[in-house]
Amino acid sequence: MANDKDFERIALSLPGTEARPHVDRTAYRVRRIYATLAPDRLSANLMYGPSDQKRFCGSKPEAFSAVPNKWGEKGATTVLLAAVSEAELREALECAWELHQ
């Protein structure tokens, strides 16, 4: 299963990505933020559109869930890192990254 080190390695391997502090999280961005790593480093938020959110949450609901606020209504999605494989995490990050280039 994936962990915070996998998350950082994959995110930073995506072209143009940089990591910066963002409130209490670490944000990963190209033109805009596409992912944030939680302070406890056990989960991350991925910035999708509603259709991608629905796809990821529907395919693995034990790992992906909508953020429970207005951001979630717009597609922001939480992933529990230990509940996904490295390959699933890469797919999830690449999808968010592609939307924010």
N, C-alpha and C positions, 0 to 999 in steps of 0.2 A: 504494500500500500504506500501511497505517496506521503511525503512530509514537507515541512517548511523549506528544507534545503532543496528538495526537488522543485518546489514552487519557484523559489528564487532563481535557480539555475535555468529552468525552462523559460521563465519570464524574461530574464536578462539575455537569453539567446535569441529572442525575437528582435529583428532589425529595428534599430532606432529606440529601443526601450531604455528608459532610465528609471532608477528608483529614487524616490524623494520622501521625506517625512510628510505626512498628511494627517493632521489632528493627532490621534493616538496610534495611527497605523502607518505602514509603509505603502506608498502608492507607486504603481508601475504605470508608466505613461509613454505614449508616443506624442501625438498632438494633444491628446486628452487622456485622462486617467482611464485605464481599461480594467484595472484590478487593484485591490488593496488587501494586504495581509494583516490579519487581526493581531492585536498585541500579544495574545497568548500563543500565536503562531500555529494554532490548530485548525483554523478556518480562514477562508479568504472570500471577498466579495468580487464578483465578476460583473462587468457592466455590459449587459446584453440588451437587445431589443426584446419586446414581448414574445415574438415567435421563437427566438433562440432560447429564451428562458423556458418557455413551455416545452420545447424539445428536450432540454437537459433535465428539467424537473420531472418530466414524464418518463424519461428513459431510466432514471436512477433516483427515485424520490428519497431514498435513504441517504443520499449524498448531496443532492442539490435541492435548494428551497428558495422561494422568493424572499427577499429582505422584507420584513414586516412593517413597511411604511410606504410613503409616497414614492421613494426610490424604487422599491420593489414593484410597485404598480407600473413603473416605466421600464422594468426589465432587470434591475439589479438583483443578483442571485448569489446566495451563499453556498459555498462548497465546503464540505467537511473533508479535509485532506486525507485523513486515515481511511475514508470510505471509498476512495477512488484509486485506481492503479495509476502508475506514472503515465501510461499511454492515454488514459481517460483525462488526466489532468492536462496533458499537452494539448489534446483536442479542445478542451474547454478554454484554455488560455489562448490558443491560436484563434478561436472563434471570436473572443472578446477583442483581441489585438487587431484582427482584420477590420472590425467595425470602427476602430478609433484611429486609423492611419490617416 
